[in-house]
Amino acid sequence: MKTAFSNLSELVCVCALIGTAFPSTAIAAEPAFRPRVIISTDFPPTNVIPVKSYVKGVTPPAQCSDPDDVQSMVRFLIYANEFDIEALIASAGSFANVANKNNILDMLNIYEQVQPNLSKHDFRFPTAAKLRSITWQGRDGAWGTPKVGTDSKPLAEILGEGKDSEASDAIIKAVDQPDPRPLWICVWGGSREVAQAIWKVKKTRSPAELQTFLSKLRLHLIVKQDSTTDWLLENFPKLFVILTEKNYMGMFYHMVNTDPKLSDLAWLNRHVRHGHGPLGAVYPPTGWDPKYEGTQEGDTPSFLHLVSAVRGLNDPEKPDQESWGGKFVRPDATKNHWFDDPSGTQTVSRWRAHVQKDFAERINWCVANPSK
């Protein structure tokens, strides 16, 4: 995709001059870039208890996980009009180690309460019924225990023969659609479901057909959360992969020139959680550690990379450009694998004022009528 500006800084300066930087109402014209998207998430219950609050014998294990997936899903759903959402996938992850699509369906019940008002701002907001019809179950247990970064199960135990799921099959079906656009898969939990889809295609199709399949995929992974990520990186050099292992923390780290008040609990209470409808109300006040209040949303950069692209701020096919989701480097030119830019978390945090302003305006669409 061609972009009119080489980086975000240039565009922001121009927009400041003409007064059109971030409009509060939806644009009627179809954007030049409208991505096909799958979200794969280790989504917890909406009444999730932070994992750091776990008390053995007291806290229900299935309720204990990382609330930041709920935070990210609130934000994703109020941008649902800007994507063609192909699937919502329940996958296992690094905390509860549970994949439960009913948790996503519960979230969609809340979205259903605000979708009619969101549609007043843009008719392209999908119905909850549509999203329910493309919500799929992945497999539990990608990790051996719910510890972060350790005790992952051996690859043979989670990938291969007899390990298909309705989620991995749904990925294959989505890729096979006769749509020339690539399919962006934002992986918030483990990468097992997309890896299983690729494994099955590799086994059942010719090498040329496999390459065609891989060429349609764009993966954006937030941290390695099971052993299939290394398998993907080691075996498929041409597969487009963005892997962030640190820079996603720019969503909550307070860097130089970043106003910490734009993501603290007081800001969230005022602009998101109180008085902006049931979707904002379900936004958790903390992430996995309750002593850190406010925005966490470690998974959000995976789709902010696309949100800024919809606005023409970056070409998503060129991750070395600045974007709301960060900036990345390709250390090996023979591989289409992208990793965190050395400049660090500021590649995400520097855009917090724009990102949060847009968030506050959009969450208010849940209750406000469009401006005349």
Secondary structure, DSSP 8 states (H G I E B T S, - for coil): ---S-SSHHHHHHHHHHHT-SS-SS--SS--S---EEEEEE----TT-EEGGG--TTTS-GGGEE-THHHHHHHHHHTTGGGSEEEEEEE---SSS----HHHHHHHHHHHHHHHHHHHHH-TTS--HHHHHHTEEE--S-SBSSS-TTS-B--HHHHSSTT---HHHHHHHHHHTSS-SS-EEEEESS-SHHHHHHHHHHHHHS-HHHHHHHHHTEEEEEES--STHHHHHHHH-TTSEEEEESSGGGGGT---TT--GGGSSHHHHIIIIISSS-HHHHTS-SB-SSTTSBS---TTTHHHHHHHHHHTTS--TT-TTS--TT--EE-S-TTS-EEEE-TTTTHHHHTTHHHHHHHHHHHHGGGTS----
